[in-house]
Amino acid sequence: MERLKIITSHLKNRKEGIVSVSPVASSVGQHWNNIEYVLNNNLLLTPQQCNAYQKDGFVVIKGLVKDDKIDEFCSEFKDICSGKVKVPGLTVMKDVSIARSEFVEGERAITKIQDFQFDPVLFDFCTLPEIVKYVECFTGPNIMAMHTMLINKPPDSGTKSSRHPMHQDLHYFPFRPAERIVCAWCAMEKVDRSNGCLVVVPGSHKGKLKQHGYPQWEGGVNKMYHGVMDYTPDQERVHLEMEKGDVVFFHPLLLHGSGTNRTQGFRKAISCHYAASECEYIDVGGTTQQTIAEEVYEIAKRKLGDEVELKFDDVWRIKGRLVNGQEINL
């Protein structure tokens, strides 16, 4: 909670006209020119893995997270769902089909939690040395954990609402450059096409940020599940079937989504988006990101109260936590 207090103080100071300026902010924009997708300064990635990420925008590392750690995360999730554990600032989401039911409760009622940066058990995932050392290959040594999620994809009710539209994660982020942002997405159990594994479009990370919005699906769409408006299913796709503990690292412009869960069980995954702390916040007003910025702003106001004046980047300052190196701009 200490970081939340600091950020709240920062917002109060901004309102009173007190401004804090990073000493390196003016030079960072030029520093990021002509950056490759992979830094690999620690030489952890093989040449083949570097080439795969450079070409496709993702790389899968098998068996990276041990079973006992994943079991700890599952147990903590259950305790959160039951109300045994309370997490400040946590965003709890329900599938649109479940949200309409009065008879579902506990773990089966919750399909996703976000912003668990203040939960020490779940945030341990973001700081695992085996994860962070790979993250450094893409961000460099100064690493911020910016966005945290645990997904509990429910069995589809027949409306196909358990699927996630194809999207680019950069749509949600008001900081750049994209090349120094990476997601670590870990399968908490076996994931395949039957329970809605990730689907990616290889090489799409080399394109631009596309226009997003809510797809017009008959069965409804979950809150914040924006999708690329001009996506067509005839594009080459790869289904990422993974075992428990496998981790995929992917670029924030990579087009990805997931299919319906056609099984009777809930499919779990845990993820964190990381960014180099040298990244800089940008103004998304008047861009394709303005709609999501307004949506996030309204959610944040409900959490923190109407008396707090927020900008889109302020929301992310609250979310972000340093996991390695120095905290510079973010």
C-alpha positions in Angstrom: 0.0 0.0 0.0 3.0 2.3 0.4 3.3 2.8 -3.4 -0.4 3.7 -3.5 0.1 6.4 -0.8 3.1 7.8 -2.7 1.1 7.9 -6.0 -1.9 9.5 -4.3 0.5 12.2 -2.9 1.9 12.7 -6.4 -1.5 13.3 -7.8 -2.3 15.8 -5.0 1.0 17.6 -5.7 0.1 17.8 -9.4 -3.3 19.3 -8.5 -1.5 22.0 -6.5 0.9 22.7 -9.3 3.9 20.9 -8.0 5.7 19.1 -10.9 8.4 16.5 -10.7 10.6 16.1 -13.9 12.7 13.1 -14.6 16.3 14.2 -15.4 16.6 11.8 -18.3 13.2 12.3 -19.9 14.2 14.7 -22.6 16.8 12.4 -24.1 15.1 9.1 -23.9 13.1 9.5 -27.1 16.2 9.8 -29.2 17.8 6.9 -27.3 15.2 4.5 -28.5 15.6 5.1 -32.3 16.3 1.9 -34.4 16.0 -0.5 -31.5 15.9 -4.2 -32.2 13.0 -6.4 -30.8 15.5 -8.4 -28.8 18.3 -7.0 -26.7 19.5 -10.3 -25.1 22.3 -8.5 -23.2 22.5 -11.4 -20.8 22.9 -13.9 -23.7 20.2 -16.1 -22.2 18.3 -16.6 -25.5 19.7 -18.9 -28.1 20.2 -17.4 -31.6 17.2 -19.5 -32.7 15.0 -18.0 -30.0 16.2 -14.5 -30.8 15.4 -15.0 -34.5 12.0 -16.4 -33.6 11.0 -13.4 -31.5 12.4 -11.0 -34.1 10.4 -12.7 -36.9 7.2 -13.8 -35.1 6.9 -11.6 -32.1 6.8 -14.4 -29.5 8.8 -17.2 -28.0 7.7 -20.1 -25.7 10.0 -21.3 -22.9 9.0 -24.8 -21.8 8.7 -25.7 -18.1 9.9 -22.4 -16.8 7.8 -22.1 -13.7 7.7 -25.0 -11.2 4.5 -26.8 -10.3 4.7 -25.9 -6.6 4.8 -22.2 -7.3 1.8 -22.5 -9.6 -0.1 -24.4 -7.0 0.6 -21.5 -4.6 -0.9 -19.1 -7.1 -4.0 -21.3 -7.5 -4.5 -21.6 -3.8 -4.2 -17.8 -3.3 -6.7 -17.2 -6.2 -9.2 -19.5 -4.4 -8.8 -17.6 -1.2 -9.4 -14.3 -3.0 -12.5 -15.7 -4.6 -13.9 -16.9 -1.3 -13.2 -13.6 0.4 -10.6 -15.1 2.8 -7.9 -12.8 1.3 -8.7 -9.1 0.6 -6.4 -7.3 -2.0 -6.4 -3.5 -2.2 -7.1 -2.1 -5.6 -7.9 -5.5 -7.1 -10.1 -5.6 -10.3 -12.5 -8.6 -10.3 -14.2 -9.6 -13.5 -17.0 -12.0 -14.4 -17.9 -13.5 -17.7 -20.9 -11.7 -19.2 -22.9 -15.0 -19.1 -22.0 -15.7 -15.4 -22.7 -12.1 -14.4 -26.3 -12.6 -15.3 -26.7 -15.6 -12.9 -27.6 -15.3 -9.3 -26.6 -18.9 -8.5 -22.8 -18.9 -9.2 -20.4 -17.9 -6.4 -16.8 -18.3 -5.3 -14.1 -19.4 -7.8 -16.6 -20.4 -10.4 -18.1 -16.8 -10.5 -14.8 -15.0 -11.2 -13.2 -15.3 -14.6 -10.3 -12.8 -14.2 -8.6 -10.7 -11.6 -6.3 -7.8 -12.5 -4.0 -5.5 -10.6 -2.8 -7.9 -8.0 0.4 -5.9 -7.5 -0.5 -5.5 -3.8 -1.0 -9.3 -3.2 2.4 -10.7 -2.1 1.7 -14.3 -3.1 0.5 -13.6 -6.7 3.0 -10.7 -7.3 5.7 -13.3 -6.5 5.1 -14.5 -10.1 6.2 -11.2 -11.4 9.5 -11.3 -9.5 10.5 -14.9 -10.1 14.2 -14.8 -11.1 13.5 -17.4 -13.8 10.9 -15.0 -15.3 12.7 -11.7 -14.8 16.0 -13.0 -16.5 14.0 -13.6 -19.7 12.2 -10.3 -19.4 15.5 -8.6 -19.3 16.3 -9.9 -22.8 13.5 -7.6 -24.1 13.4 -4.7 -21.7 17.0 -4.3 -20.5 17.9 -4.4 -16.7 15.5 -1.7 -15.4 12.2 -3.5 -15.3 8.7 -2.4 -14.1 5.8 -4.8 -13.7 3.0 -2.7 -15.2 -0.1 -5.0 -15.6 -1.0 -8.2 -13.8 -3.7 -10.7 -14.5 -4.9 -14.2 -13.5 -7.3 -15.6 -16.0 -9.9 -18.2 -15.0 -11.5 -18.9 -18.4 -14.9 -20.5 -17.7 -16.6 -23.4 -19.6 -18.5 -21.7 -22.4 -22.2 -21.4 -21.7 -23.1 -21.8 -25.4 -22.9 -18.1 -26.1 -19.2 -18.2 -27.0 -18.6 -15.4 -24.5 -15.6 -17.2 -23.1 -13.6 -16.4 -26.2 -11.4 -13.3 -26.3 -11.3 -11.2 -29.5 -8.1 -10.8 -31.4 -6.3 -7.7 -30.1 -3.1 -5.9 -29.4 -2.1 -5.3 -25.8 -0.5 -2.0 -26.7 -4.0 -0.6 -27.1 -4.3 -0.5 -23.3 -0.8 1.1 -22.6 0.0 4.8 -22.6 3.8 4.3 -22.6 6.4 3.7 -25.3 8.4 2.4 -27.0 6.6 -0.8 -27.7 9.8 -2.7 -28.3 10.7 -2.4 -24.6 7.4 -3.9 -23.4 6.9 -7.6 -23.1 4.3 -10.0 -21.6 5.1 -13.2 -19.7 2.0 -15.5 -19.9 2.2 -18.7 -18.0 -0.1 -21.7 -18.4 -1.2 -22.8 -14.9 -2.4 -26.2 -16.4 -2.4 -27.8 -19.8 -3.9 -25.5 -22.3 -5.0 -26.5 -25.8 -7.6 -25.8 -28.4 -10.3 -27.5 -26.4 -10.1 -25.2 -23.4 -9.2 -22.0 -25.3 -5.5 -21.7 -25.7 -3.9 -18.5 -26.9 -4.0 -17.8 -30.7 -1.4 -15.5 -32.3 -0.8 -14.1 -35.7 3.0 -14.5 -36.3 4.8 -11.4 -37.5 1.9 -9.0 -36.7 4.1 -7.2 -34.1 5.8 -5.5 -37.0 2.6 -3.6 -37.9 1.0 -0.6 -36.4 -1.4 -0.2 -33.5 -4.9 -0.9 -35.0 -8.3 0.5 -34.2 -10.0 -1.5 -31.4 -13.6 -1.7 -30.2 -16.2 -4.1 -28.9 -17.0 -6.8 -31.4 -20.7 -7.2 -32.3 -21.1 -10.7 -30.9 -24.6 -12.1 -30.4 -23.7 -13.7 -27.0 -22.3 -10.5 -25.6 -18.8 -9.3 -24.9 -17.0 -9.1 -21.6 -16.0 -5.7 -20.2 -12.7 -4.4 -21.5 -12.5 -7.2 -24.1 -11.7 -4.9 -27.0 -10.8 -6.4 -30.4 -9.2 -5.2 -33.6 -12.0 -3.9 -35.8 -10.6 -4.9 -39.2 -9.4 -8.4 -38.2 -10.3 -11.2 -40.6 -9.9 -14.9 -39.7 -8.2 -15.7 -43.0 -4.8 -14.5 -41.5 -2.2 -17.1 -40.6 -2.7 -18.1 -37.0 -0.8 -20.3 -34.6 -2.5 -22.0 -31.6 -0.2 -22.0 -28.6 -0.8 -25.3 -26.9 1.2 -25.3 -23.6 1.8 -27.5 -20.6 1.6 -26.4 -17.0 4.6 -24.1 -16.2 5.3 -23.1 -19.9 5.7 -19.4 -20.5 5.2 -17.5 -23.7 6.9 -14.1 -24.0 5.3 -11.8 -26.6 5.4 -8.3 -28.0 2.6 -5.9 -27.2 1.7 -5.3 -30.9 1.3 -9.1 -31.6 -2.3 -9.9 -32.6 -3.6 -12.5 -30.2 -6.8 -13.8 -28.6 -8.2 -17.1 -27.4 -11.1 -19.4 -28.4 -14.0 -20.8 -26.4 -13.5 -23.2 -23.5 -15.3 -26.3 -24.7 -14.4 -28.3 -21.6 -16.2 -28.5 -18.2 -13.2 -27.1 -16.3 -11.9 -23.6 -15.8 -8.6 -22.9 -17.7 -6.2 -20.8 -15.7 -3.2 -18.7 -16.7 -1.2 -16.0 -14.9 0.5 -13.1 -16.7 2.4 -9.9 -16.2 3.3 -7.1 -18.7 6.7 -5.6 -18.1 8.3 -2.4 -19.5 11.7 -0.9 -19.3 11.6 1.9 -16.7 13.2 4.2 -19.3 9.9 4.1 -21.2 7.9 7.3 -21.3 4.2 8.1 -21.0 2.5 9.5 -24.0 -0.7 11.5 -24.5 -3.3 9.2 -26.1 -5.9 12.0 -26.6 -7.2 12.1 -30.1 -5.7 8.7 -30.9 -7.2 5.2 -31.3 -6.5 4.7 -27.6 -8.7 7.5 -26.4 -11.8 5.3 -25.9 -10.0 2.7 -23.7 -8.4 5.6 -21.8 -11.9 7.0 -20.9 -13.1 3.5 -19.9 -10.1 2.9 -17.7 -10.5 6.3 -16.2 -14.1 5.6 -15.1 -13.1 2.3 -13.5 -10.2 4.0 -11.6 -12.5 6.8 -10.4 -14.9 4.2 -8.9 -12.0 2.6 -7.1 -10.3 5.8 -5.8 -13.2 8.2 -5.5 -14.3 11.2 -7.5 -12.2 13.6 -5.4 -9.0 12.2 -7.0 -8.1 13.9 -10.3 -6.6 11.4 -12.6 -5.0 11.1 -16.0 -4.6 7.9 -18.0 -0.9 7.7 -17.1 -1.7 8.2 -13.4 -3.6 5.0 -13.4 -0.6 3.1 -14.7 1.7 4.8 -12.2 -0.5 3.2 -9.5 -0.3 -0.2 -11.2 3.5 -0.2 -11.8 6.0 -1.7 -9.5 9.8 -2.0 -9.9 11.1 -5.6 -10.1 14.7 -5.1 -11.2 17.2 -2.2 -11.5 16.2 1.4 -11.2 12.9 3.2 -11.4 13.4 6.0 -14.0 10.3 7.3 -15.9 7.4 4.9 -15.3 
